[in-house]
Amino acid sequence: MSILTEHTGAANHAAHEQGQASGEPPLRAERVTKEYLGGSRVALDNISIDIKENQITALIGPSGCGKTTFLRLMAGLEYPTRGSVTAYGKPIMGPGPERGMVFQAYTSFPWLTIRENVQHGMKIQGFSKAEQRDRAEHFLKLVHLDEYADAYPGELSGGMKQRVAIARTLAQGPELLLLDEPFGALDAQVTWEMEEMAVDIIERESKTVVLVTHDIQEAIYLADRILFFTRQPGRIKEDIAMEFKQGRRFAKKEELLVEPGYVDMEKRLYTMMREEIQGRIS
């Protein structure tokens, strides 16, 4: 998969600035339906939602509920059958400079060094060589890979490869990060380390984030808001604000686990997930 697919466009945020001035949300879906196989399979059904600035929004629900499809509509990698999806008030007609996507699969070019991988998307976008060098150095430090800048992807672990993908996407300057189960292929220890790193980066960079995950604990830890999808056809079952977190993000995962309200939220989400799974089986 090319860097252009992961995040395309020029380093130009005019649409973002215009959207902010007009009060338009970073992302908006209006009555979105997505069908496949000539309408015989409905992945998403009549979804309307605004994604809020500087929030982390997690999309969760049973397998096959349309979470990733919805994210791909936001990325401009697919298009709704009916309805509209906009970014800062502008119709999404494809990938754009204000949106950067990180996939579950590692997408580095094996023949390029880590530094060259991070610079590659910026090179395509027209960043100067000095900007490419400086931004690559900054974001490799941010994801703790500056000591591996001259290594190749094949020399890195899975978690490190995913950090390369995050650094590459951030270096291109998107206002919105779209994360499709970015830690789903990692083992448990690396996953929580990556989750904590993600919180730190999002706080530092003041990004708006939409995250797809199957992991309820991950959703609660990372998100300011959770959109819970029903089984197919995907609809929004509940729109849940993480009020018990009182607007805070936690640098260490264990700090959240003892927070009053955490256990109740976890129980609520597991109960909803069980309802959807059992409903599909019956």
N, C-alpha and C positions, 0 to 999 in steps of 0.2 A: 504494500500500500504506500503511495507516495506521500511526501510531506504536504503536497498541494491538497490532497484529499483530507489529510488530518487538519490542516488549517490553511486556507487560501486567502488571497487578496493582498492589497497594498497596505502599507503602514499608514492608514488613513482612517480617522475616527469621526469624520464629519457627520455620518448618520447617527452615531452615538450622541454627539454633542447636540444635534438638532432634536433628537428624541428626548434628551434630558430637558432641554429648554421648553419643549412642548408638554412635558409631563408624561410622556409615553413610557411604559415599562420596558425593561430590557428584552423580555420575551412575552408574547401574548398569543394564546390559542383561542380561537372563536369558533365554536360549534364544529370542531374537527372530527371528521370520521375518516378512517383509513381502511380500505377494503383490498383484498387480494383475490386471485382466482375468479375474476369476473364478478365479484360481489358475493361469492359463496362463503368466503371467510372474512369476518369483520374483526380486525385487530383492535381498533379504537372506535368508540361510538359516542359522538356528540360531546366532545370534551371542550370546555371553556375554562381557561385559567390564566392568571397573570403571574409571572415570575418577578419577584421584587428585587430591587437594587440592593447589592451588597449582602444578600442572604445566601445561605446554602440550603437548597431545596433537594430533598431526597425523594426519589420515586421508588416505591417498593410495592410488592404484591406477588401473587403466585406466579410460577413459571408460565410463560406464554400469555401474560396479561397485557402486553403491548408497551411495557416500560421502555425498552430499547427502541422500539418503533417510534414512540413519541420523541425520544431524544434525537433520533435520526431526522425527524421532521424539523426539529429545532436547529439541527446542524445544516440543514439544506441538502442532506444526502438522499432524502426521499421527499415526496410531496403528498399532501392530503388528497383524498378522493373528493371530499367536500369540506368546506370551511376554510379558514385561513390561519397562518402562523406568521407573526411579524416580529422583527427585532427593532426596538426603538421606533416603532411606528411604521417601519418599512417592510413590505412583503419579502419574505425569505424566498429567494429564487435559486439558491444554491449556497455553497460554503461562502463565508464572508470574513473580512478582517476583524470584525468585532467578536467573532466566535471561534474558540479553539477547542478541539476535541481530542481527548485521550482515550484510547481503546484498551480493552483487556489484553489483546495480543500485543506483543512487543513489535514495534514498527521501525526499528533502527536499520540503517543500511550497513550490512556487515563489512563492507570494504572501506568505510569511512571511520576515522577515529571518533571518539566521543565528542570532542570539540567540533569536528567537521560536521557531525550529525546535528548538533545544536545550531550550527551556523547555516546549514543547508537551506532551511526554510526562509531564513532572513535574506540569504543570497537571492533566492527566487523573488522575494518581495521587493528587492532593490535597496536594502540597507547597505550603507557604505562598509568597506572592509573594516574601518575603525569601529563602527557601530557593532558589526558582527562580532569582532574580537571582544569588545568591552561587555556586550550583553551576554555573550556566551560565558565569559569569565564570571560575571555576576550571578547568573542563574545556575551555573555548575557549583558555585560556592553555596548557593541557597539550598541545593539538594545534596550537598556534601559529596560532590564528585569531582571537585577541582583537582584532586591528586590523581585522578584517572583520565584526565583530559586527552592524553596521548594514547590511551588504551583503545582496543577495538571491542565492539559489542560481544564478540565470542568469548572474551576474557572476563566478562562480568556475570554476576548472579542475576536471577530473575528480578529481584527487587531493585537492583542497580540499573538494569535495563529499563525498568518502568520509570525510575527517576530520570533517566535520559529523556524519555518521552515527555515527561512533565516539564523538564527544563526546556526542551525544544519548543513545546507549545507556548510556554510562558514567554520565551525570548521573542516571540513574534508579536507580542503586545496585545492579545485579545482582552476585551472587557469582560467577556463571559467564558467560563470554563465548563465544558460539557464532558462529564466523566462517565464512561460506560463500564461499570464494574472494574475499575482500574486495578484493584488489588485482589480480584477473584481467583487468580491463578497462583497466588503466593501462599506460603505456609503461614500458620497462625502467628508465630513470633514476628515475622517480617511484616505481616499485615498490620498488626497494631503499631509497629514502628512507623510504617508508611502513613497510617491514619494520623498519628501525632504529627508527623512531618507536614502532612497536608493542611492540618489546622494552622500550623505555624506559618506556612507559605501564604495561605488565604488571608490570614490576619495581616501579614506584612504587605501583601500586594493589593489588598482591598478589592477582591474579585467577587463577582456574582457567579454562583456555581449551581449547576444542576447535576445531580449524581444519581445514577442507576445502581442499585445494589440489591442482592438477595439477603444480605446479612442484617438482621434487625438491630443487633447491637451496634454495628457500624453506622446504620442510619441514625440511631439515637445519638451516638457520640458526635457525628459530624454535622448533623442537620440543625438548622434553625426552624425548619418546617418540613413536614413529611406529607407527601401526597400518596395515599394508599389506593392502589388500583384493584378493581374487581377482576375475577377470572374472565376469560374471553367471552364476549367482547369487552375490551377494557373500558371501564368507566371509572371516575374518581369516586371511590367509596367514602373516603373521609379526607378532609384537609386539616391537618393537625399542626398547630403551633406548639413548639417545645417550651411552653410557658414555665415549666418547672426549672428550666435552666436560667431563667431570669435574664436573658440576653447575653449570657456568658458563653464563651468557648473555653474548653479545658485543655491545658497543655499536656496533661497526663490522663490517660484513660481511666485509671483507677480512682482519680478524684471524682469523676462523674458517677462511677458505680455506687458510691456511698451517698450520693446527693438525694435528699428527700424528693420523692416523686419518680425516681428512676425506675424502681421495681414495678410500680404501677403502670408506667408507660410501656415497659417491656412486656408485661402481662397483657396489656390492652392490645398490643400489636400482634403478639403470638395468638391471642384469641381470634382476632380478625383474620389472620392468615389461616388458621385452622378452619374457620367458617367457610372461607373461599375454597380451600382444598377439598373439604368434605362435600361442599355443594357441587363441585365439579365431578367427584366420584359418584355421587348419588344421581 
